[in-house]
Amino acid sequence: MAELRIEATLDNLDQVIGFVDEQLETVGCPMKTEIQLNVAVEEIFVNIAHYAYSPDVGEALIQFEVAENPRAVIVTFTDNGIHFDPLAKPDPDVTLSAEERQIGGLGIYMVKKSMDEVTYFYRDQQNVLKLKKYL
């Protein structure tokens, strides 16, 4: 398992994406899957940077692992910020126009739709969100 522990700030987003891309190269990830993972990783990390420690700054731990049978990549985000389950909020009604929709929730909705599994749990004062994408 590869790990990156980093200050959860927007300035570090490129480093997080670079870390994930480097790991994806080692497993021969298809380009479409890489793009989907990059969008999901960006959404989750930006949410941590904006909301987990606000107005302060804290760390995020990003872990990358490969599962077999079926072959998949798992990217796990862990932070010590405020307890927040992004999966608890109902999905937005995407049939409504942008003006009629409630603000927020679209990013995590896109993550849920593009990943094969998204799980969240709160353990030992930590938020843990896992993204799983089959290769």
Helices and strands as residue ranges (DSSP letters): E 2-7, G 10-12, H 13-26, H 31-47, I 48-52, E 59-67, E 72-79, H 106-114, E 117-123, E 126-134
